[in-house]
């Protein structure tokens, strides 16, 4: 069973940027029904993602500063809900709303 790693400190983003391998960040608004649906759908199919991929979860409402830092660090436009797939410190995939797909993440990783 996969589990989310909660993002609650900016230093975690620096750690992700410096780390090797694949890391996925899911940015979620707890006040948005579309975001909740995207999260549920993603979790329903996330078993296709290799277990070696770290899965991070960001509550945007509680941590707007971290969300802004993610956008700045990985050079992406902020959206919610949004996933970012990071490989060796670089964002190689970002998707939002209905484009969020565990299958696409797995396809990119498994190349």
C-alpha positions as YAML, in Angstrom:
chain: A
units: angstrom
residues:
- id: 1
  name: UNK
  ca: [0.00, 0.00, 0.00]
- id: 2
  name: UNK
  ca: [1.33, 3.40, -0.97]
- id: 3
  name: UNK
  ca: [1.25, 6.35, 1.40]
- id: 4
  name: UNK
  ca: [1.58, 10.08, 0.89]
- id: 5
  name: UNK
  ca: [4.51, 11.93, 2.42]
- id: 6
  name: UNK
  ca: [3.09, 15.19, 3.75]
- id: 7
  name: UNK
  ca: [4.82, 18.37, 2.59]
- id: 8
  name: UNK
  ca: [4.83, 20.88, 5.42]
- id: 9
  name: UNK
  ca: [8.28, 22.52, 5.23]
- id: 10
  name: UNK
  ca: [9.99, 24.39, 2.42]
- id: 11
  name: UNK
  ca: [13.19, 22.47, 3.14]
- id: 12
  name: UNK
  ca: [11.45, 19.32, 1.85]
- id: 13
  name: UNK
  ca: [11.25, 20.93, -1.60]
- id: 14
  name: UNK
  ca: [14.99, 21.62, -1.49]
- id: 15
  name: UNK
  ca: [15.53, 17.96, -0.58]
- id: 16
  name: UNK
  ca: [13.40, 16.81, -3.53]
- id: 17
  name: UNK
  ca: [15.29, 19.16, -5.85]
- id: 18
  name: UNK
  ca: [18.63, 17.72, -4.68]
- id: 19
  name: UNK
  ca: [17.57, 14.05, -4.73]
- id: 20
  name: UNK
  ca: [18.13, 11.50, -7.47]
- id: 21
  name: UNK
  ca: [15.33, 9.37, -8.82]
- id: 22
  name: UNK
  ca: [11.62, 10.01, -9.25]
- id: 23
  name: UNK
  ca: [9.45, 12.04, -6.91]
- id: 24
  name: UNK
  ca: [5.83, 12.99, -7.44]
- id: 25
  name: UNK
  ca: [4.17, 16.02, -5.85]
- id: 26
  name: UNK
  ca: [0.37, 16.21, -5.69]
- id: 27
  name: UNK
  ca: [-0.87, 19.73, -4.94]
- id: 28
  name: UNK
  ca: [-4.39, 19.60, -3.51]
- id: 29
  name: UNK
  ca: [-6.95, 22.15, -2.40]
- id: 30
  name: UNK
  ca: [-8.99, 20.73, 0.46]
- id: 31
  name: UNK
  ca: [-11.78, 23.21, -0.38]
- id: 32
  name: UNK
  ca: [-12.21, 22.13, -4.00]
- id: 33
  name: UNK
  ca: [-14.45, 19.24, -5.08]
- id: 34
  name: UNK
  ca: [-12.58, 18.91, -8.41]
- id: 35
  name: UNK
  ca: [-9.33, 18.55, -6.51]
- id: 36
  name: UNK
  ca: [-10.84, 15.92, -4.23]
- id: 37
  name: UNK
  ca: [-12.13, 13.94, -7.22]
- id: 38
  name: UNK
  ca: [-8.73, 14.14, -8.98]
- id: 39
  name: UNK
  ca: [-7.00, 12.90, -5.80]
- id: 40
  name: UNK
  ca: [-9.42, 9.99, -5.37]
- id: 41
  name: UNK
  ca: [-9.07, 8.94, -9.01]
- id: 42
  name: UNK
  ca: [-5.27, 9.19, -8.84]
- id: 43
  name: UNK
  ca: [-5.15, 7.07, -5.67]
- id: 44
  name: UNK
  ca: [-7.46, 4.46, -7.22]
- id: 45
  name: UNK
  ca: [-4.89, 3.78, -9.95]
- id: 46
  name: UNK
  ca: [-1.57, 4.70, -8.31]
- id: 47
  name: UNK
  ca: [-0.47, 1.08, -7.94]
- id: 48
  name: UNK
  ca: [0.87, 1.31, -11.52]
- id: 49
  name: UNK
  ca: [3.52, 3.77, -10.30]
- id: 50
  name: UNK
  ca: [6.79, 2.05, -9.30]
- id: 51
  name: UNK
  ca: [7.21, 1.68, -5.53]
- id: 52
  name: UNK
  ca: [10.59, 3.44, -5.74]
- id: 53
  name: UNK
  ca: [8.76, 6.70, -6.57]
- id: 54
  name: UNK
  ca: [8.26, 8.96, -3.55]
- id: 55
  name: UNK
  ca: [4.73, 10.38, -3.42]
- id: 56
  name: UNK
  ca: [4.37, 13.79, -1.78]
- id: 57
  name: UNK
  ca: [1.11, 15.51, -0.87]
- id: 58
  name: UNK
  ca: [0.68, 19.25, -0.40]
- id: 59
  name: UNK
  ca: [-2.39, 20.78, 1.26]
- id: 60
  name: UNK
  ca: [-2.47, 24.11, -0.58]
- id: 61
  name: UNK
  ca: [-4.81, 25.77, 1.88]
- id: 62
  name: UNK
  ca: [-2.45, 25.17, 4.81]
- id: 63
  name: UNK
  ca: [0.81, 25.72, 2.91]
- id: 64
  name: UNK
  ca: [0.46, 28.39, 0.24]
- id: 65
  name: UNK
  ca: [4.09, 29.40, 0.80]
- id: 66
  name: UNK
  ca: [5.28, 25.90, -0.11]
- id: 67
  name: UNK
  ca: [3.08, 25.89, -3.21]
- id: 68
  name: UNK
  ca: [4.61, 29.17, -4.38]
- id: 69
  name: UNK
  ca: [8.09, 27.81, -3.70]
- id: 70
  name: UNK
  ca: [7.33, 24.68, -5.75]
- id: 71
  name: UNK
  ca: [6.22, 26.82, -8.71]
- id: 72
  name: UNK
  ca: [9.39, 28.93, -8.45]
- id: 73
  name: UNK
  ca: [11.77, 26.00, -7.89]
- id: 74
  name: UNK
  ca: [10.46, 23.80, -10.70]
- id: 75
  name: UNK
  ca: [9.45, 26.62, -13.10]
- id: 76
  name: UNK
  ca: [5.80, 25.64, -13.41]
- id: 77
  name: UNK
  ca: [2.62, 27.68, -13.35]
- id: 78
  name: UNK
  ca: [0.63, 27.09, -10.15]
- id: 79
  name: UNK
  ca: [-2.57, 25.09, -10.60]
- id: 80
  name: UNK
  ca: [-4.82, 23.11, -8.31]
- id: 81
  name: UNK
  ca: [-5.12, 20.21, -8.38]
- id: 82
  name: UNK
  ca: [-1.73, 19.59, -9.95]
- id: 83
  name: UNK
  ca: [0.88, 16.86, -10.12]
- id: 84
  name: UNK
  ca: [4.56, 17.34, -10.80]
- id: 85
  name: UNK
  ca: [6.85, 14.45, -11.62]
- id: 86
  name: UNK
  ca: [10.42, 15.28, -10.65]
- id: 87
  name: UNK
  ca: [13.39, 13.28, -11.96]
- id: 88
  name: UNK
  ca: [16.86, 14.06, -10.61]
- id: 89
  name: UNK
  ca: [15.74, 17.52, -9.51]
- id: 90
  name: UNK
  ca: [13.95, 18.55, -12.72]
- id: 91
  name: UNK
  ca: [10.21, 18.63, -13.40]
- id: 92
  name: UNK
  ca: [9.65, 16.32, -16.37]
- id: 93
  name: UNK
  ca: [5.84, 16.21, -16.23]
- id: 94
  name: UNK
  ca: [3.17, 18.46, -14.82]
- id: 95
  name: UNK
  ca: [-0.56, 18.04, -15.20]
- id: 96
  name: UNK
  ca: [-3.65, 19.53, -13.67]
- id: 97
  name: UNK
  ca: [-7.34, 18.86, -13.26]
- id: 98
  name: UNK
  ca: [-8.62, 16.13, -15.64]
- id: 99
  name: UNK
  ca: [-5.16, 15.59, -17.11]
- id: 100
  name: UNK
  ca: [-3.88, 14.07, -13.84]
- id: 101
  name: UNK
  ca: [-3.21, 10.40, -14.55]
- id: 102
  name: UNK
  ca: [-1.35, 7.71, -12.62]
- id: 103
  name: UNK
  ca: [-1.05, 5.77, -15.88]
- id: 104
  name: UNK
  ca: [0.72, 8.69, -17.57]
- id: 105
  name: UNK
  ca: [3.10, 9.04, -14.61]
- id: 106
  name: UNK
  ca: [3.92, 5.32, -14.78]
- id: 107
  name: UNK
  ca: [4.39, 5.53, -18.56]
- id: 108
  name: UNK
  ca: [6.88, 8.39, -18.22]
- id: 109
  name: UNK
  ca: [8.81, 6.58, -15.45]
- id: 110
  name: UNK
  ca: [8.85, 3.24, -17.22]
- id: 111
  name: UNK
  ca: [9.64, 4.94, -20.54]
...
